[in-house]
C-alpha cells in the first residue's frame, strides 16, 4: 500500500514503514559492503590471505571517490561520493 510516498508493509501483523532517506545512516551499509568486497579482493590478490592495513582501506575509500561540490574535501560533501569501481580498484 502506498501512502504519501511511504510503502506500508503488513508482516506478521506488524506495521513496518519504509521509505527514502539520506545521510550517514544510509551511507554506512554501502560503505561497509564496499569495504567487505575490497577486503575479499585484497585476500585474493595476496596468497597468504592476510588482511590489509586499516590505513590502506581508509585511503582507498577516501581517494577513490568522485568529487562533488568544491574541489577537494569540504564540509558539505566530504570526500565526495564513494566509487569502489573507480581508480582501478575493481
N, C-alpha and C positions, 0 to 999 in steps of 0.2 A: 504494500500500500504506500503510495507516495503522498506525503502531506507537507506542503510548504518547503519543498526541496529536501526533506528528510525521508529516508526509507524506513518504514516501520516494519519490523520483522517479529512475528509471533513464533516463539520457540519454547516448548515446554511450559506454556502459559506465562512466560516472562516477556515483557516488552523491551526489546533492545533497539535503541536508536542508533543509526549510523548516518554519516554524512561526510561532507568535505571539511577539512581543517588544514591549517598551515602552521608552520613554526618548527621549533626544535623537536617537539614531541613527535611530530610527523616525520621529521628527517632522520631521527635516530634509528628506526628499524631499517631504513635504506642504507645508512652508513654501516650499521652492524652487518647486514647481509653482504654488502660490497667488501667489507674487510674480511669476512669469512671466505669469500671467493679469492681474495688476494693471498690469504694465508694458505689456502689449498694450492694455488698456483705456485707459490714460493716453495712449498714442500715437494711439489712435483719436479721443480727445476733443480732442487738440491737433494741428491740421492740419500743423504743421511736422515732426511725427514725432520731436520731441525726447524724450529720456529724462527721467524725473522725478529730482529730487534724492534722494540716498540717505536723507537725514534724513526726507523726506516718506514714503518707503516704510516706514522703521522705525516712524515714528509711526502709520501706518495699521495695521500689524500689531499693534503693542503696544496701541493704543487701541481696536481693533475686537474684541478677544477677549471671550469670555463668562467672567466672573469665577467662579472655583471656590474653595472654601475660605473663608478670611478675606477680608473686603472689601479690595480693592486688591492691589497686588503683594505677594507673600510668598515665603518661601524654599522652601516645599513645592510651590506651584503656579505660581510666577512671575506672569505677567500673566493667566493663565487659559488657556482653550482658544481657539485662533485661530478666527475666524469671518469668512471672507472675503466672505461674502454678507450679513453683518450691517452695521448702521450706514450704509446707503446706499452701500456700496462696489460692489456688483454692478451 
